[in-house]
Amino acid sequence: MSKFEWCLDFIIQPGIVDVLDQVNDTATNYLAEKGTKQYLVKVTKDFITTNELADKVDVKKFIIGKYKFKKGYQIL
């Protein structure tokens, strides 16, 4: 968060900038598995990025950094 964003966040209401960031982040994430490897696939309107996960995660619910992921829909 920039200094300006921090000041704005402090003046208006603590946490508002984080909420706005989450609302503006329209990316969709998918957990893909191929063989024994798992990949986190992030799809935005402009890009598709893929990252191989270092450790195997539970497909129903897992945490990576500050993000929490929960299984919602299954793509067949």
Contact map, one row per residue, 1 for C-alpha under 8 A:
1110110000000000000000000000000000000000000000000000000000000000000000000000
1111110000000000000000000000000000000000000000000000000000000000000000000000
1111111000000000000000000000000000000000000000000000000000000000000000000000
0111111100000000000000000000000000000000000000000000000000000000000000000000
1111111110000000100000000000000000000000000000000000000000000000000000000000
1111111111000000000000000000000000000000000000000000000000000000000000000000
0011111111100000000000000000000000000000000000000000000000000000000000000000
0001111111110000100000000000000000000000000000000000000000000000000000000000
0000111111111111100000000000000000000000000000000000000000000000000000000000
0000011111111100000000000000000000000000000000000000000000000000000000000000
0000001111111100000000000000000000000000000000000000000000000000000000000000
0000000111111101000000000000000000000000000000000000000000000000000000000000
0000000011111111000000000000000000000000000000000000000000000000000000000000
0000000011111111100000000000000000000000000000000000000000000000000000000000
0000000010001111111000000000000000000000000000000000000000000000000000000000
0000000010011111111100000000000000000000000000000000000000000000000000000000
0000100110000111111110000000000000000000000000000000000000000000000000000000
0000000000000011111111000000000000000000000000000000000000000000000000000000
0000000000000011111111100000000000000000000000000000000000000000000000000000
0000000000000001111111110000000000000000000000000000000000000000000000000000
0000000000000000111111111000000000000000000000000000000000000000000000000000
0000000000000000011111111000000000000000000000000000000000000000000000000000
0000000000000000001111111100000000000000000000000000000000000000000000000000
0000000000000000000111111100000000000000000000000000000000000000000000000000
0000000000000000000011111110000000000000000000000000000000000000000000000000
0000000000000000000000111111000000000000000100000000000000000000000000000000
0000000000000000000000001111100000000000011110000000000000000000000000000000
0000000000000000000000000111110000000000011100000000000000000000000000000000
0000000000000000000000000011111000000001111000000000000000000000000000000000
0000000000000000000000000001111100000001110000000000000000000000000000000000
0000000000000000000000000000111110000111100000000000000000100000000000000000
0000000000000000000000000000011111000111100000000000000000000000000000000000
0000000000000000000000000000001111111110000000000000000000000000000000000000
0000000000000000000000000000000111111100000000000000000000000000000000000000
0000000000000000000000000000000011111000000000000000000000000000000000000000
0000000000000000000000000000000011111100000000000000000000000000000000000000
0000000000000000000000000000000011111110000000000001100100000000000000000000
0000000000000000000000000000001111011111000000000001100100000000000000000000
0000000000000000000000000000001110001111100000000111100000000000000000000000
0000000000000000000000000000111100000111110000000111100000000000000000000000
0000000000000000000000000000111100000011111000011110000000000000000000000000
0000000000000000000000000011110000000001111100011100000000000000000000000000
0000000000000000000000000011100000000000111111111000000000000000000000000000
0000000000000000000000000111000000000000011111110000000000000000000000000000
0000000000000000000000000010000000000000001111100000000000000000000000000000
0000000000000000000000000000000000000000001111110000000000000000000000000000
0000000000000000000000000000000000000000001111111000000000000000000000000000
0000000000000000000000000000000000000000111101111100000000000000000000000000
0000000000000000000000000000000000000000111000111110000000000000000000000000
0000000000000000000000000000000000000011110000011111000000000000000000000000
0000000000000000000000000000000000000011100000001111100000000000000000000000
0000000000000000000000000000000000001111000000000111110000000000000000000000
0000000000000000000000000000000000001111000000000011111100000000000000000000
0000000000000000000000000000000000000000000000000001111100000000000000000000
0000000000000000000000000000000000000000000000000000111110000000000000000000
0000000000000000000000000000000000001100000000000000111111000000000000000000
0000000000000000000000000000000000000000000000000000001111100100000000000000
0000000000000000000000000000000000000000000000000000000111111100000000000000
0000000000000000000000000000001000000000000000000000000011111100000000100000
0000000000000000000000000000000000000000000000000000000001111100000001100000
0000000000000000000000000000000000000000000000000000000001111110000111100000
0000000000000000000000000000000000000000000000000000000011111111000111000000
0000000000000000000000000000000000000000000000000000000000001111111110000000
0000000000000000000000000000000000000000000000000000000000000111111110000000
0000000000000000000000000000000000000000000000000000000000000011111000000000
0000000000000000000000000000000000000000000000000000000000000011111100000000
0000000000000000000000000000000000000000000000000000000000000011111110000000
0000000000000000000000000000000000000000000000000000000000001111011111000000
0000000000000000000000000000000000000000000000000000000000001111001111100000
0000000000000000000000000000000000000000000000000000000000011100000111110000
0000000000000000000000000000000000000000000000000000000000111000000011111100
0000000000000000000000000000000000000000000000000000000000000000000001111100
0000000000000000000000000000000000000000000000000000000000000000000000111110
0000000000000000000000000000000000000000000000000000000000000000000000111111
0000000000000000000000000000000000000000000000000000000000000000000000001111
0000000000000000000000000000000000000000000000000000000000000000000000000111
